[in-house]
Amino acid sequence: MLVTGANVHDTHGFKPLIEAIPQVRSRRGPRRRRPTKVRADKAYEAAELRRWLRRWGMASRIARKSVESKDRLGRHRWKIERTISWLLGYRRLAVRYERHGRLFTAFLTLAAALICYKKLSRIAT
């Protein structure tokens, strides 16, 4: 998760967000270091970002403006929208009351940890 100001364009936070993904460990076979595909909406559509992803060895599934419809990415986007709605279920995150970004990030991380705990405890039982 990455928290930026409201006046910062989405493309400025894209690279740090991708670089912050931890290594994927596997029990068998070669260790994958990063995801193979990145899905994003049209806000992240920039030729420079596509080149950057290609250099990192990732396939980009970013809808191009005025070329592709948003319906094709909609099949996978619902997972993101669902997660955002889970996060906004915590009222403290729905409206940002904190003046400092680090406090908001702390509450956001806590909410994400609670969501993961609830999902994992449901699977374990």
C-alpha positions as CSV (number, residue, x, y, z in Angstrom):
1,M,0.0,0.0,0.0
2,L,1.2,3.5,-0.7
3,V,-0.3,6.7,0.6
4,T,0.2,9.9,-1.4
5,G,-1.3,13.3,-1.5
6,A,-4.5,14.0,-3.4
7,N,-2.6,16.3,-5.9
8,V,-0.1,13.6,-6.9
9,H,-0.7,11.8,-10.1
10,D,-1.1,8.0,-10.0
11,T,1.9,7.3,-12.2
12,H,4.3,8.8,-9.7
13,G,3.5,6.2,-7.1
14,F,3.5,3.3,-9.5
15,K,7.2,2.5,-9.6
16,P,7.8,2.6,-5.8
17,L,4.7,0.4,-5.3
18,I,6.0,-2.2,-7.7
19,E,9.6,-2.1,-6.3
20,A,8.2,-2.6,-2.8
21,I,6.7,-6.0,-3.6
22,P,8.7,-8.6,-1.5
23,Q,10.2,-11.7,-3.0
24,V,7.9,-14.6,-3.7
25,R,9.2,-17.8,-2.1
26,S,8.2,-21.1,-3.4
27,R,8.7,-24.6,-2.0
28,R,9.6,-26.2,-5.3
29,G,11.3,-25.0,-8.4
30,P,13.0,-21.8,-9.1
31,R,12.3,-18.8,-6.9
32,R,10.2,-16.1,-8.5
33,R,11.4,-12.7,-7.6
34,R,8.5,-10.6,-8.8
35,P,5.0,-11.1,-10.3
36,T,4.8,-11.9,-14.0
37,K,1.8,-9.6,-14.8
38,V,0.7,-6.2,-13.6
39,R,-2.9,-5.1,-14.1
40,A,-3.9,-1.5,-13.8
41,D,-6.5,0.9,-15.1
42,K,-6.1,3.7,-17.6
43,A,-4.7,6.1,-15.1
44,Y,-1.4,4.3,-15.2
45,E,-1.2,4.2,-19.0
46,A,2.1,5.7,-20.0
47,A,4.7,4.5,-22.5
48,E,7.5,5.1,-20.1
49,L,5.8,2.9,-17.4
50,R,5.3,0.1,-20.0
51,R,9.0,0.2,-21.0
52,W,10.0,0.2,-17.3
53,L,7.8,-2.9,-16.7
54,R,9.3,-4.6,-19.7
55,R,12.8,-4.0,-18.3
56,W,11.7,-5.6,-15.1
57,G,10.4,-8.6,-17.0
58,M,6.8,-8.1,-16.3
59,A,3.9,-8.1,-18.7
60,S,1.6,-5.1,-18.4
61,R,-2.1,-5.4,-18.7
62,I,-2.9,-1.7,-18.8
63,A,-5.8,-0.5,-20.8
64,R,-4.8,2.1,-23.4
65,K,-6.7,5.3,-23.6
66,S,-9.2,5.5,-26.5
67,V,-8.1,2.0,-27.7
68,E,-9.3,-0.6,-25.3
69,S,-12.4,-0.7,-23.3
70,K,-12.4,-1.0,-19.5
71,D,-14.6,-4.1,-19.7
72,R,-11.7,-6.4,-20.5
73,L,-9.8,-5.5,-17.3
74,G,-13.1,-5.5,-15.3
75,R,-12.9,-9.3,-14.9
76,H,-9.9,-8.9,-12.6
77,R,-10.5,-5.4,-11.2
78,W,-13.4,-6.6,-8.9
79,K,-10.8,-8.1,-6.6
80,I,-9.2,-4.7,-6.1
81,E,-12.5,-3.0,-5.6
82,R,-13.6,-5.6,-3.1
83,T,-10.5,-5.1,-1.1
84,I,-10.9,-1.4,-1.1
85,S,-14.5,-1.8,0.2
86,W,-13.2,-4.0,3.0
87,L,-10.7,-1.3,4.0
88,L,-13.3,1.4,3.9
89,G,-15.4,-0.8,6.2
90,Y,-13.1,0.6,9.0
91,R,-14.7,4.0,9.5
92,R,-11.4,5.5,10.5
93,L,-10.1,5.0,6.9
94,A,-13.3,6.2,5.1
95,V,-12.5,9.8,6.0
96,R,-9.0,10.9,6.6
97,Y,-8.9,12.5,10.1
98,E,-5.1,12.4,10.6
99,R,-2.9,15.3,9.7
100,H,0.2,13.2,9.2
101,G,0.5,10.6,6.5
102,R,2.4,8.2,8.7
103,L,-0.6,7.9,11.1
104,F,-3.0,7.2,8.2
105,T,-0.5,4.6,6.8
106,A,-0.3,3.0,10.2
107,F,-4.1,2.6,10.5
108,L,-4.2,1.4,6.9
109,T,-1.6,-1.3,7.6
110,L,-3.4,-2.3,10.7
111,A,-6.7,-2.7,8.8
112,A,-5.0,-4.7,6.1
113,A,-3.5,-7.0,8.8
114,L,-6.9,-7.5,10.4
115,I,-8.4,-8.4,7.0
116,C,-5.7,-10.9,6.4
117,Y,-6.1,-12.4,9.9
118,K,-9.9,-12.7,9.4
119,K,-9.4,-14.4,6.0
120,L,-6.7,-16.8,7.3
121,S,-8.6,-17.7,10.5
122,R,-11.7,-18.5,8.4
123,I,-9.6,-20.9,6.2
124,A,-7.9,-22.6,9.2
125,T,-11.3,-23.5,10.8
